[in-house]
Amino acid sequence: MLATGKIQLGVASIFTLGAILWFGQGLLSRGQGPAMQGPPPATTLPWRSNKPFKEAGYVGGEACAECHVREFKSYHDAAMARALQTAADSLILKSHARLTFRVGPYSYEIIRDGDRSIYSVSDGKRSIAVPILYSFGQGKAGQTYVLEYKGAFYESRVSYYRALDGLDFTIGYPRTVPSSLEEALGRAISLDETLSCFGCHATASSFGKRLQLEQMIPGVSCEACHGPGRDHIAAMEAGREETRIFNPGKMSPDELSQEFCGSCHRSVEQVLNMPQQGGINNVRFQPYRLFTSRGHDPTDPRLSCVACHNPHEHLREDVAYYDAKCLACHQTKVELGPAARKVALAKDRTAKACPISDRNCVTCHMPKVDLPGAHLKFTDHRIRIARPGEPYPN
């Protein structure tokens, strides 16, 4: 396990897309290009198996649904469940017969052909056309594509953005004219990057340093977070007390946020290894941003990721929903009579009351940040008093 809980930082104290780690060199190398570190190897993650698919005992989410009906039903359409889709199943690709983009002499097309989508780029004289294999991102913000060219996986140089309902440069690429047709196509992905990206967007995509994409379950399914389910089902059917399944709910708040959620959404430890902590790109790394909040206590369960987000449900976007989460720590002002007001003191509410309001807290204290090139504003999980015009706090 990572030692994030033991880090002592001299800083006032990381899931979406939805929990969004999409988009290239932001999708595949996690935001800052090849020098950045991805999640730790599967060997260090107890909820992932290092055995081949069948030997590990993956059974698929439908098997879990036989007992966990409510969780399966609510999670089925959640963003994480559709973090990766094959080209045949991609809802974005299926609903767009033709997508185009142009930069300098290079023209791009994504054409739907039956259950395939063909990604092509041309300089007017030559062209490269290859089928899209996988779409990364469920399309709330956008979607980046993985191709195969000359025996290697490639990340598409252009991505789909919902705000545009069209294509633009994939995040992380310079907004300049490529120097060659091959460069215009995209970027070859190393094995380590491939393992890292599929590991966070799909289930059972690898064991050790080997890919097993033929058996892979697209998207983040039950077994991506809880581990293979075969032994658990056998134990339950036999009436044994040992559940034989990984339960993140038994982790400490710091382990849950930094080691578990942070393994894909980026922990403090990972971000501190980035040049300049990733700059403004780190707004996407919620565990890191939360940890750097003023007064953040990593041992307080009210400040873990799951205190505000139910991992079995679609992300809640109505800001009023989160007021109760804020007020679990903060005092409120209540009417005690026609002429008096007093701070309501409760033993479990130790943080002071906001002098402005006790409604729509996140609109002021977790501001949305416009990430250049993303065509989307991301909620900054660094809780603070955000003042207009102030620089982005790393």
Secondary structure, DSSP 8 states (H G I E B T S, - for coil): ---GGG---SS-------S---STTSSSSTTS-TTS--S--GGG-TTS--S-HHHHT---HHHHHTT-HHHHHHHTTSTGGGSEEETTT-HHHHT-SEEEEEETTEEEEEEEETTEEEEEEE-SS-EEEEEEEEEES-SSSEEEEEEEETTEEEEESEEEETTTTEEEE-TTS-SS--SSHHHHHEEE--HHHHHHHHHHHEES-EETTEE-TTT-EES--HHHHH---HHHHHHHHTT-S---S--GGGS-HHIIIIIIIHHHHT-HHHHHTSGGGGGGGGGG-HHHHHHTSTT--TT-GGGSHHHH--TTS-----GGGGHHHHTTTB-EEEEEETTEEEEE-BTTB-B---SS-SSSTHHHHS-EEE-TTSSSEEE----S---TT-----
